[in-house]
Amino acid sequence: MFTTVEEALGSVFNIPAHGEEITILCPFHKDIVGHEDHTPSLRVNRVSGLFQCKSCHKAGNFRQLYAKTSGITELQAAFRLKSVFYPSGKIEKKSRNEQELESVLSAYEYFSSLSCENWLENTQDAYLPSRGFLPETLNAYEARIDPERIYRYVFPLREQSVVVGALRRRCDDPSLELLPKYLHNTGFKKELHLIGHLVPGVVLLVEGLLDSMMSHQFGVKNNAAILGNDISDVQLYLLLQYASEIVWGGDNDEAGEEGYRILVNKVNGRRPVRRLKIGNVNDIPEMRKADFLQSFYYPKHSFTSLRKAS
């Protein structure tokens, strides 16, 4: 971990020993003007890390610059630079954006501390496989286990491939029935995120991450989870950037039906919206693959879904 901007700068650039600023070749130049920077034109404050290019006029913070020059995401850069900008670990005097970033970093750090699972080899933990999830699906969604906690199963929450938080699922134990099934990391605001990696086309919208995982396993990868049944205005805005048609895959209960009514009202005719027929089971993970695909691709055909064999 770096402790100063100058130390982080020195890991990427050759920097002079003195001076308030350094001037380097601009790594953003080609993206903006179409060709590489041939004369150093990007000035970086060696204390704050703020930068500006006098040629292409790109400006920003050190996290953006470090991510670009290191070939990593801004989240990964923020994690590496945590000790530079948040040495005390306290967040009470930080802006809302800084607090949100800190919460994501904390979740990412916790998730990264857990052992990577290879579910093709894991024969000790049977709960998720007993729900019908294949090892390949659990690996793809990076499911990990925290054996010391009640909320044993841990998943990263990704929005367009970027980690925005973490989700934990408790054990199924009759003595824990009064506890929520899921917990998000502190500071995570689910109403601001649409969990999934969408491309333009028909989008399957689901309530929870396990619904998303099973839909992916069944072959419908263009799906997203709102982590509840009430789509927010922000989530709807994000959804409409990709969806030519929306299929609601909420649970087979009153909350799922209410979610469908909310979705239809909020979309207000801007996109076609229809309900995924789930049959007489509770949710997508309990469906058989054939019934799921028939309901998704051939909605006019009727069927009575049976609970899939355990």
WOURKA-V466454 format. One record per backbone hydrogen bond with DSSP energy under -1.0 kcal/mol. NH is the residue of the N-H (numbers start at 1). CO is the residue of the C=O. If there is no record, write none. Layout:
# WOURKA-V466454
nh:NH co:CO
nh:NH co:CO
This chain:
# WOURKA-V466454
nh:8 co:4
nh:9 co:5
nh:10 co:6
nh:12 co:9
nh:13 co:9
nh:22 co:44
nh:24 co:42
nh:32 co:28
nh:33 co:29
nh:34 co:30
nh:41 co:24
nh:42 co:24
nh:43 co:52
nh:44 co:22
nh:45 co:50
nh:46 co:20
nh:49 co:45
nh:51 co:60
nh:52 co:43
nh:53 co:58
nh:54 co:41
nh:57 co:53
nh:60 co:51
nh:65 co:61
nh:66 co:62
nh:67 co:63
nh:68 co:64
nh:69 co:65
nh:70 co:66
nh:71 co:67
nh:72 co:67
nh:77 co:73
nh:78 co:74
nh:79 co:75
nh:80 co:76
nh:81 co:77
nh:84 co:81
nh:85 co:81
nh:86 co:82
nh:94 co:91
nh:99 co:95
nh:100 co:96
nh:101 co:97
nh:102 co:98
nh:103 co:99
nh:104 co:100
nh:105 co:101
nh:106 co:102
nh:107 co:103
nh:108 co:104
nh:109 co:105
nh:110 co:106
nh:111 co:107
nh:112 co:108
nh:113 co:109
nh:114 co:111
nh:121 co:118
nh:122 co:118
nh:130 co:126
nh:131 co:127
nh:132 co:129
nh:133 co:128
nh:138 co:134
nh:139 co:135
nh:140 co:136
nh:141 co:137
nh:142 co:139
nh:143 co:138
nh:144 co:154
nh:146 co:152
nh:149 co:146
nh:152 co:150
nh:153 co:169
nh:154 co:144
nh:155 co:167
nh:157 co:165
nh:159 co:162
nh:160 co:196
nh:162 co:159
nh:164 co:157
nh:167 co:155
nh:168 co:183
nh:169 co:153
nh:170 co:181
nh:171 co:150
nh:173 co:171
nh:176 co:173
nh:177 co:174
nh:179 co:176
nh:183 co:168
nh:185 co:166
nh:188 co:185
nh:192 co:189
nh:193 co:190
nh:195 co:225
nh:196 co:158
nh:201 co:242
nh:203 co:245
nh:204 co:222
nh:205 co:247
nh:206 co:224
nh:212 co:208
nh:213 co:209
nh:214 co:210
nh:215 co:211
nh:216 co:212
nh:217 co:213
nh:218 co:214
nh:220 co:215
nh:223 co:221
nh:224 co:204
nh:225 co:195
nh:226 co:206
nh:227 co:207
nh:236 co:232
nh:237 co:233
nh:238 co:234
nh:239 co:235
nh:240 co:236
nh:242 co:239
nh:243 co:239
nh:244 co:201
nh:246 co:272
nh:247 co:203
nh:248 co:274
nh:249 co:205
nh:252 co:282
nh:253 co:251
nh:257 co:253
nh:258 co:254
nh:259 co:255
nh:260 co:256
nh:261 co:257
nh:262 co:258
nh:263 co:259
nh:264 co:260
nh:265 co:261
nh:266 co:262
nh:267 co:263
nh:268 co:264
nh:270 co:267
nh:274 co:246
nh:276 co:248
nh:286 co:283
nh:287 co:284
nh:292 co:288
nh:293 co:289
nh:294 co:290
nh:295 co:291
nh:296 co:292
nh:297 co:293
nh:298 co:294
nh:301 co:298
nh:308 co:286
